[in-house]
Amino acid sequence: MQLQFLGTGAGQPSKARNVSSLVLKLLDEINEIWMFDCGEGTQRQILETTIKPRKIRKIFITHLHGDHVLGLPGFLSSRSFQASEEQTDIDLYGPVGIKSFVLASLKVTGARLPYRIHFHEFDEKSLGKIMEDDKFVVYADKLDHSIFCVGYRIMQKDLEGTLDAQKLIEAGVPFGPLFGRVKNGENIILEDGREIIAKDYISEPKKGKVITILGDTRKTPASVRLGVGADVLVHESTYGKGDEKIAKSHGHSTNIQAAQVAKEASAKRLLLNHVSSRFLGREVSQLAKDARAIFENTHVVRDLEEIDL
Ligand code: ZN
């Protein structure tokens, strides 16, 4: 599982940073990629990566500001251009309004998609669990921005322990139905009278990962709730240390506030994105340094950077 950042800038594209988009690569887990926000130019950023657009099966939108959604019409239209390739549907999650925006853009531009978009819109009253399948659950909660904006908590379900087949063979268990019984947790007696205790041959269940991806926000308790114990928390850092007042008036956060959220949530790792173009070079290092004084495991991400989870 990896996170790859397609755009890490705030508001408008700059030479160093495109506007917001990132993907959660779940290729090993479910052979899918999930996208979070799709600012203008996202499809060009994808060209710089190994991402195959048809593998993107879910898109989650945090809010309807242009720098988070204006790349959608272009991405959705050209996603279908490889006619020879298998066409896969998309599930699109986002605030009420995202459906009319996408449908109007596609209609006006005469786009005809050879795949379906399944819209899942929500408003303030229908937040909470917005998606669940046998491997993942996704929750959304309202943040504190200048328009309705959410953060997402993606929880991988715990992974069952796996059967150590080699160890069973070494114990002299004949390959066949007995393996299945041990895998199901059943203790078995072999012909020579020895007992095989199932749990000795099954690895411990593995805890699923928790990934929290927040949209634009002032510092708010909802961010902490979404980020509790997260393996990774992605938080905006539009402003730097000392800019708390202006951050608040524009509906954003500073690096310091993001670090405080990570600390209060006991997250394991903090990735800062949505960085203003005012910060360049050494100032970016300073953003990270100042945040680390509060939350040690902090990193300011760059466009196209890939982070292993
Ligand atoms: Zn915004």
Residues whose N, C-alpha, C, O or C-beta is under 5 A from the ligand:
A	BS01	ZN	H65 D216
